[in-house]
Amino acid sequence: MNYRHIYHAGNFADVLKHAVLARLIRYAQNKDKAFRVLDTHAGIGLYDLSSEEAQKTGEWRDGIGRLMEAELPARVSELLEPYLMAVKELNPNGGLKLYPGSPKLARMLFRPRDRLSAMELHPEDFNRLHNLFEGDFQVRATELDGWLALGAHLPPKEKRGIILVDPPFEEEGEYTRLVGGLATAWRRFPGGTYCLWYPIKKGAPIKAFHEELQALEIPKMLCAELTVKSDREATGLSGSGLVVVNPPFTLKDELHAILPVLKDILAQDRFASQRAFWLRGE
């Protein structure tokens, strides 16, 4: 309940998460049928990078700030276009003042028939999220523990869905909780596309986390990781990862194009790295 994403909005972890989320949405739109995005830990939806909180850490400068100024290879520019155009639309006068959280980004990419369910437990953040989407019939914001949504809100009535699970990792055992949350959701909605975010930092149980996921025996799980610095002397986040369950068949090749470029742009020291690999599947 203490986590506030405004301090981290637009950082390198957001760049990876939102670049992939935009690709998942665009792929889902290859079919005419409507789909729903379920965002379990939605935050406030839209972030002011000029705010005191964002300026205090300045993390966005080494994330979206670098990416917006970079010259991208043609293929990567094309793949990141939905994400970066959304950021540009929020900043029509140039520069970077506003940054979309996951629910706002998803909503900006929707067709008229697509829907969003956004969950947020923090009372103040929920009020801001609710006000952001008030009157928008394509969005339902709910004040709810996002972990509960993985049972209560699946399957979506559209029978097509992208489920983003992006917990704050404030408490011990969150990696195991993420595995349990996926197991619950998968039983209810095995056809969904799940995108699970996790932090990479010194002492994080990444190997055990991956093994717990593999033990679920879910057929297709693709993993993407981006680290921007060594964790040897760092106490905070050195990288982040995404596990995508039921990924689009194009996603791994897209990650192989995107990740090396993001690594070069966002690296904070010579130990930056990236990888995309199957945890289970192909």
C-alpha positions in Angstrom: 0.0 0.0 0.0 3.0 2.3 0.2 4.2 1.9 -3.3 3.7 5.0 -5.6 4.7 4.5 -9.2 5.1 8.2 -9.9 8.7 7.9 -8.6 9.5 5.3 -11.3 7.2 6.2 -14.2 8.9 6.1 -17.5 12.0 4.3 -16.3 13.7 1.5 -18.2 11.4 -1.1 -16.7 8.3 0.8 -17.9 9.9 1.0 -21.3 10.2 -2.7 -21.6 6.8 -3.4 -20.1 5.0 -0.9 -22.3 6.8 -1.7 -25.5 5.7 -5.4 -25.1 2.2 -4.5 -24.0 1.7 -2.4 -27.1 2.9 -5.3 -29.3 0.4 -7.7 -27.6 -2.5 -5.2 -28.2 -1.6 -4.7 -31.8 -1.4 -8.5 -32.3 -4.8 -9.0 -30.7 -6.2 -6.4 -33.1 -5.3 -8.6 -36.1 -8.7 -10.2 -35.4 -11.9 -8.2 -35.7 -13.4 -9.6 -32.5 -13.2 -7.5 -29.4 -10.8 -8.3 -26.5 -10.3 -7.1 -22.9 -7.2 -5.9 -21.1 -7.2 -6.7 -17.4 -4.7 -4.6 -15.6 -4.4 -6.0 -12.0 -2.2 -3.2 -10.5 -3.2 -0.2 -12.6 -1.8 2.8 -10.6 -3.1 6.2 -11.5 -3.0 5.7 -15.2 -1.2 8.9 -16.2 2.0 10.4 -14.8 3.3 14.0 -14.7 7.0 13.8 -15.2 7.4 17.4 -14.1 5.9 16.6 -10.7 8.1 16.8 -7.5 8.0 13.0 -7.1 9.1 12.2 -10.7 11.8 15.0 -10.6 13.1 13.7 -7.3 14.3 10.4 -8.8 14.5 11.4 -12.4 14.4 7.8 -13.4 12.4 8.6 -16.6 15.4 10.5 -18.0 17.3 7.2 -18.3 14.2 5.4 -19.6 11.7 7.0 -21.9 13.8 10.2 -22.0 16.6 8.4 -23.7 14.4 6.3 -26.0 12.5 9.4 -27.3 15.8 11.0 -28.3 17.4 7.9 -29.9 17.7 7.2 -33.6 16.2 3.7 -34.1 16.7 1.1 -36.8 13.8 1.0 -39.2 12.4 -2.3 -38.0 12.6 -1.4 -34.3 11.1 2.0 -35.1 8.2 0.3 -36.7 7.7 -2.2 -33.8 7.8 0.6 -31.2 5.7 3.0 -33.2 2.4 2.3 -31.3 4.0 2.8 -27.9 6.1 5.9 -28.9 3.2 7.5 -30.8 1.0 7.3 -27.7 3.7 9.1 -25.7 4.0 11.8 -28.4 0.3 12.3 -28.5 0.3 13.1 -24.8 3.1 15.7 -25.4 1.9 17.5 -28.5 4.2 20.5 -27.9 7.3 18.3 -27.7 9.4 17.3 -24.7 8.2 15.0 -22.0 5.7 16.1 -19.4 3.1 13.3 -19.4 3.7 9.6 -19.5 1.0 6.9 -19.9 0.8 4.1 -17.3 -0.3 0.7 -18.6 -4.1 1.4 -18.5 -3.8 4.7 -20.3 -1.5 3.3 -23.0 -3.9 0.4 -23.6 -6.8 2.7 -23.9 -5.0 4.9 -26.3 -4.4 1.9 -28.6 -7.9 0.5 -28.5 -10.5 0.2 -31.2 -14.0 1.2 -30.3 -14.9 -2.4 -29.4 -12.0 -3.1 -27.1 -12.3 -2.9 -23.3 -10.2 -2.3 -20.2 -10.7 -3.5 -16.6 -8.3 -1.6 -14.4 -7.8 -2.6 -10.7 -6.2 -0.5 -8.1 -6.2 -0.9 -4.3 -4.6 2.2 -3.0 -7.5 4.6 -2.2 -5.9 7.8 -3.4 -4.5 6.2 -6.6 -7.8 4.6 -7.3 -9.6 8.0 -7.1 -7.2 9.4 -9.6 -7.6 6.4 -11.9 -11.3 6.6 -11.7 -11.3 10.3 -12.5 -9.1 9.8 -15.5 -11.5 7.4 -17.1 -14.8 8.7 -15.7 -17.5 8.6 -18.4 -15.4 6.3 -20.7 -17.7 3.3 -21.4 -14.7 1.3 -22.7 -13.1 1.3 -19.3 -14.1 0.0 -15.9 -11.9 1.0 -12.9 -12.4 -1.0 -9.8 -11.0 -0.4 -6.3 -9.8 -4.0 -5.7 -6.7 -6.0 -4.7 -5.5 -7.0 -8.2 -4.6 -10.5 -7.0 -8.3 -11.2 -6.4 -9.1 -10.1 -9.9 -7.2 -13.1 -11.3 -10.0 -15.3 -9.9 -13.1 -13.0 -9.9 -12.7 -11.3 -13.2 -11.7 -14.2 -15.4 -12.6 -15.2 -18.0 -13.7 -12.0 -19.6 -17.0 -12.0 -21.4 -15.3 -11.3 -24.7 -13.4 -14.6 -24.3 -10.3 -12.9 -25.5 -8.0 -11.1 -23.2 -4.6 -9.7 -22.2 -3.9 -9.9 -18.5 -1.1 -7.6 -17.2 0.1 -8.5 -13.7 2.5 -5.8 -12.5 2.7 -6.0 -8.7 4.8 -3.5 -6.7 6.9 -6.3 -5.1 6.7 -4.5 -1.7 6.5 -7.7 0.3 8.4 -11.0 0.8 7.3 -13.9 -1.4 5.9 -11.8 -4.3 7.7 -14.0 -6.9 5.9 -17.1 -5.5 2.6 -15.1 -5.2 3.0 -14.3 -8.9 3.3 -18.0 -9.8 0.2 -18.8 -7.7 -1.7 -15.9 -9.3 -0.9 -17.3 -12.7 -1.9 -20.8 -11.7 -5.3 -19.5 -10.5 -5.9 -17.4 -13.6 -4.8 -20.1 -16.0 -7.3 -22.6 -14.6 -10.1 -20.1 -15.2 -8.9 -18.8 -18.5 -6.3 -20.9 -20.3 -6.7 -19.1 -23.6 -5.7 -15.7 -22.2 -2.4 -13.9 -23.0 -0.7 -13.2 -19.7 2.1 -10.7 -19.2 3.8 -10.9 -15.8 6.3 -8.3 -14.7 9.1 -8.9 -12.2 12.1 -7.0 -10.9 15.7 -8.1 -11.3 18.0 -7.0 -8.5 20.7 -8.3 -6.2 19.6 -11.4 -4.3 16.3 -11.8 -6.3 15.3 -15.4 -6.6 15.0 -15.4 -10.4 16.2 -18.9 -11.0 13.8 -20.4 -8.4 11.0 -18.2 -9.8 11.5 -19.5 -13.3 11.6 -23.1 -12.0 8.3 -22.6 -10.2 6.8 -21.3 -13.4 8.1 -24.2 -15.4 6.6 -26.6 -12.8 3.1 -25.3 -13.7 3.5 -27.1 -17.1 1.7 -24.3 -19.0 2.5 -25.1 -22.6 3.9 -21.7 -23.8 5.8 -19.3 -21.7 8.2 -16.8 -23.3 10.6 -14.7 -21.1 12.2 -11.3 -21.9 14.8 -9.7 -19.6 16.6 -6.4 -19.8 19.3 -5.4 -17.3 20.8 -1.9 -17.5 23.6 -2.2 -14.9 25.5 -4.6 -12.7 23.8 -5.6 -9.4 27.1 -6.1 -7.6 27.1 -2.7 -6.0 23.5 -1.6 -6.7 20.9 -1.8 -4.0 17.9 -1.0 -6.3 16.6 -2.3 -9.5 19.3 -3.4 -12.0 16.8 -4.9 -14.5 13.4 -6.3 -15.1 11.7 -9.2 -16.8 8.4 -10.2 -18.4 6.9 -13.6 -18.7 4.4 -13.8 -21.5 2.1 -16.8 -21.5 0.4 -17.7 -24.8 2.6 -15.1 -26.7 1.9 -14.1 -30.3 3.9 -16.3 -32.6 5.7 -13.2 -33.8 6.8 -12.0 -30.4 10.1 -13.8 -29.9 11.4 -12.5 -33.3 10.2 -9.0 -32.4 12.0 -9.2 -29.0 15.2 -10.3 -30.7 15.0 -7.1 -32.7 13.9 -4.8 -29.9 15.9 -5.9 -26.9 19.5 -5.4 -28.2 18.5 -1.8 -29.2 16.9 -1.1 -25.9 20.0 -2.5 -24.1 22.3 -0.2 -26.1 20.1 2.9 -25.5 19.3 2.3 -21.8 22.6 0.8 -20.6 23.9 2.5 -17.4 27.2 0.6 -17.4 29.1 -2.1 -19.4 27.2 -4.9 -17.6 23.9 -4.2 -19.3 22.4 -7.3 -20.9 19.3 -8.7 -22.6 17.8 -12.0 -23.5 14.6 -13.6 -24.8 14.0 -17.3 -24.3 11.3 -19.9 -23.8 10.7 -21.0 -20.3 8.4 -23.7 -21.7 7.4 -24.3 -25.3 9.1 -23.8 -28.6 
